[in-house]
Amino acid sequence: MSGFKWMLVFIILGSIQGVNAQSEKFSLSIGGQFSKNTNVYDELLPQSNRRIVLIPRLTYRLDRHWAVGVLYNHNTYTQDLWVAQLSNPYVIPSPLNFQVKTSQQMYGLLVQHYLVDQGRFCIFLEWDGQIGNSEMKIDFPEDMVVNQSDSPSGIKHYSSGIHLGTRYNFYKGLGIELRCNNLVMYHKTDDKGLLKTKKSTFNLFDDLLGNTGLGLAFSF
């Protein structure tokens, strides 16, 4: 079932079972995403990648319509690559396998505006601003001598985005949260290491299904 169908189910449940607004001020939510893809450009040289994202958020409810909070964003991206070894033109090349691991950590502040609040069920828009860094590590084959200092690492990241979320509490403050992240997203990278490059991107409603995630929430 797609993320948008889940969101429709939450809206129906919230309309049926809405109760008076809860008195809990704090909310802790933990959401994430997992994706895995395999791209075979050549039968001898397949490439695969997987991404794991984990984002805990802690918010404090100011009033019926507004909340503020903090977040931590941990993103791990792993690529398994096979590259042909062309050292001898008279021999069929044997692919070399190596792995590229990128670990990104971001810290941020957020503001939530509640569009609908029926106690157990709510819909909100969220704006956040994040800052952090990422590091890259390349695992080469054992028989391959490479200077790791030549690989790019230590990139600064700055981002700001607008997200849509729904939350349904089903038991004593414990609930589930469905989010469609990055409806609007600005992301800037600053590599002060080997590459010495800066890059900025702006996305609007990009890959909505891929940016949809489900998590747990607890109000207290």
N, C-alpha and C positions, 0 to 999 in steps of 0.2 A: 504494500500500500504506500503510495507516495506521501511525501510530507504534507502536501496541501490537503489530502483526504484526512490525514490524522488531525490537522488543524480544524477541519470542519467538524469532526467527531467531538473534539474538545469544546467547540463553541456550542454544539447541541447539548452536551452534558452540562455545561455551565449554565445554560439557559433553564434547564430542567431542575437542577439541584442547587441553584444559587441560594446563598444564605446571607445573613448580615456580615459585614466586613469583620474580619478577625482582628483581635487586639495585638497579635504578635507584630513586633517592630522589625526584627531581624529575619533575614532569609539567606540561607546558604544553598547554593545550587552548584552541581557538578555536571557539566556536559562535555561532550567530545564527539569525535568523528574518527572513523577508520575507513581507509580506502586502499585497494590493491589492484594494480593493473599490470598486464603483460603485453608488451608490444613486440611483435616478431617482424622485424624489417627484413630479416634474412633467416633461413632455416638454421644456419650455422651460428648466427649472432643474435640470439634473443635478448631482450632487455625487459626488466621488470622493476616496479617501484611500489612502495607502500608508505602510507602516511598515517601517523597516529597523533591526534590532537586531544589534549585534555585541558579544560578551562574551568577551574573553580571560581565562583563569584560570591562575595559577601556584600549584602545590601542592607541599608537601614531606611525604613519607611518614614518619610517626613510627615506626610499626610495622605489623604485618600488618592491623590493624583501623582505624587512625586516620591522618588526614592533615590538615594545616592549610595555609591559603594566602590569597592576595589575588586580587582581581578588579577589572576595569574594565568598566563597562557604558555603552555609547554607543547612544542610541536617537534616531532621527530619524523624525518623524511629519509628513507633508505632506498638506494638504487643499486640493483645488481646488474652489472654491465659485462658484456663479452666483446672483446676487441680482437680482430685478427692480427696475428703476429706475422709480419712480412719480411722477416730477416733473410730468408732464402727463397729466391724467386722460382727455384726448381722443385720446391717441396710444397705440397698442399698446406696452407697455413692452419695452424691449430689455434683456436681462440683462447685468449687469456681472460680469466675471470677476475674482476676486482669489484669492490663494493665501496660506494660513496655514502657516508652517513652525515646528515646535517641535523644539528640540534639547535633549536631556537627557543629562547626564553624571553617572554615579554611581561611587563608589569603595567597596570593601567588603572585609571579612574573611570567611573561610569555614572550616568544619570538615566533613570527610567521614568517615563511618563505613562501612567496607566490610562488606557482608553476605555477599558471595561473592567469593573471590579465588583464581583458578586460574592465575595467571601472566598468560597472554594475555588472559584474560577476567575481568571483575569486575563486580559490581553494588554500588552504594553509595547511601547517603542523604547529602544535603548540607544543611547549615544555613548561611545567610549573613546578614549585616547590612550594609546599604548606606546611604550618605549622599551627597547631591549636589544639583544644581540644574538647572532647565530655563529656557530662554529662548524667547520667542515673537517671531516677526517676521511682519508682515502686508504682503504686496506688493499694493498697490492699483493700479487702472488709472491710466495716466499723466495722464488728464484729471481725476482725482479728488484734491482737496486734503484731506489728513487729517493731523492731528497724531499722529505715531507715539508720542509720549509718553503718549497716552491709551489705548494698548493694553496689556493686562496682560503683564507679563514678570517674570523673576527670582523664580521660585518654588522654595523649598527642599523637598527630598524626603527622607524617611526610610523605609526598608523593611526587612523581615525575612521570610525565607521558608524553607520546607523543600522540597527537590527530590529526584527519583529519577533516577539515571543508570546507564548501562551503558557499558562500554568494551571494545573488542576490538582488541588489537595484532596486526597481520598481518605486519609486517616490521620487525625491528630497532628496536623501540620505537615505530614509527609505527602509529597506529591510528585508528579511528573511534569517536566517542562519541555515543550517543543519550541525550537527556535529556527528561524530563517535568518541566518547571519549575512552580513555584508550586502544588504540592499544597496547601500551606498558605501564605497570604500576608497580611502586615499592611503597610499602606502609609499614610503620613501626609504631607500636604502643608501647607506654611505659606507663604502669600502675604503678604509684607510690603510689597507695592507698592500698586497702585491698588485692588485688591479688598479687601485686609485680611481675608482669610478663612483658616480652618484646617479641614482635612477629614481624617478617618481612615476607612479601609475595612479589613475583614477578610473574606477569601475562603477557602473550603474546597472543594477539588476543582472549581475553576471553570475551564471551557473547557480541558479536558485536551488535546484535539486541537490547539487553537490555541497551546497552550504547549509543544508537543512540537517539538524541534529537533534537527538533526543537525550534527555538527562534526568537526574533526580533533583528534587528541591525539598528543603526542610525549613519551615518557618518556626521561629521561637521568640 
